[in-house]
């Protein structure tokens, strides 16, 4: 992986996915792959997405002593929640902005 901040973000995100998956029935689990669609057509349901975001924010706070509100990243032109990879990129950018990059 070329982006050192993404190297910090992706493991946190995948750990959050695993935690959320532990609460879900097998048929509803999130695939632990970078191209897994999270939002939009073919994505996970909205409650699962909210649980994932809350778990990820909690892990970021624990790891970096940093409170992020990831939902602030949604705007009309860009949805950082499209895939696991786009969410990892967004978290990496937020960490870098906060001086953890």
C-alpha positions in Angstrom: 0.0 0.0 0.0 1.5 3.4 -1.0 -0.3 5.7 1.4 1.0 5.3 4.9 -2.1 6.9 6.4 -4.3 4.5 4.6 -2.1 1.7 6.1 -3.4 3.0 9.5 -7.0 3.4 8.4 -7.6 0.1 6.6 -6.9 -2.2 9.5 -9.2 -0.1 11.7 -11.9 -0.3 9.1 -11.6 -4.1 8.6 -11.7 -4.6 12.4 -14.9 -2.6 12.5 -16.3 -4.7 9.7 -15.4 -7.9 11.6 -17.1 -6.5 14.7 -20.3 -5.6 12.9 -20.3 -8.9 11.1 -20.2 -10.7 14.5 -23.6 -9.2 15.1 -25.1 -10.1 11.8 -26.6 -13.3 10.4 -24.3 -14.9 7.8 -26.5 -13.8 4.8 -26.1 -10.1 5.8 -22.4 -10.0 6.6 -20.1 -7.5 4.9 -17.4 -8.9 2.7 -14.0 -8.0 4.0 -12.6 -6.8 0.7 -11.6 -3.4 -0.5 -14.1 -3.4 -3.4 -17.1 -4.4 -1.2 -20.0 -2.0 -2.0 -21.2 -0.3 1.2 -23.8 2.3 -0.1 -26.1 2.6 -3.1 -27.3 -0.2 -5.3 -25.9 -3.6 -4.1 -24.7 -2.1 -0.8 -25.4 -3.0 2.8 -28.6 -1.9 4.5 -28.6 1.5 6.1 -28.7 0.3 9.7 -25.6 -1.9 9.1 -23.9 1.1 7.5 -24.7 3.2 10.6 -23.4 0.5 12.9 -20.2 0.2 10.8 -19.6 4.0 10.9 -20.2 4.1 14.7 -17.8 1.2 15.3 -15.2 2.8 13.1 -15.5 6.2 14.8 -15.1 4.4 18.1 -11.9 2.6 17.0 -10.4 5.8 15.6 -11.1 7.6 18.9 -9.5 4.7 20.8 -6.5 4.4 18.5 -5.7 8.1 17.9 -7.6 9.9 20.7 -9.4 11.7 17.9 -13.1 12.3 17.5 -14.2 12.2 13.9 -17.8 12.4 12.6 -17.5 10.5 9.4 -21.0 11.3 8.2 -19.8 14.9 7.7 -18.0 13.6 4.6 -21.1 13.1 2.6 -21.8 15.8 0.2 -23.6 16.1 -3.2 -20.5 15.3 -5.2 -18.7 12.7 -3.2 -19.9 9.7 -1.1 -16.9 8.3 0.9 -19.1 5.3 1.8 -19.3 3.8 -1.6 -16.9 0.9 -1.0 -14.6 -0.3 1.8 -11.7 1.3 -0.2 -13.3 4.7 -0.6 -14.1 4.7 3.1 -10.5 3.8 3.9 -9.3 6.6 1.7 -11.7 9.1 3.4 -10.6 8.0 6.9 -6.9 8.3 5.8 -7.6 11.9 4.6 -9.3 12.8 7.8 -6.4 11.3 9.8 -3.9 13.2 7.7 -5.7 16.4 8.2 -5.7 15.8 12.0 -1.9 15.3 11.9 -1.9 11.5 12.1 -0.6 10.9 8.6 
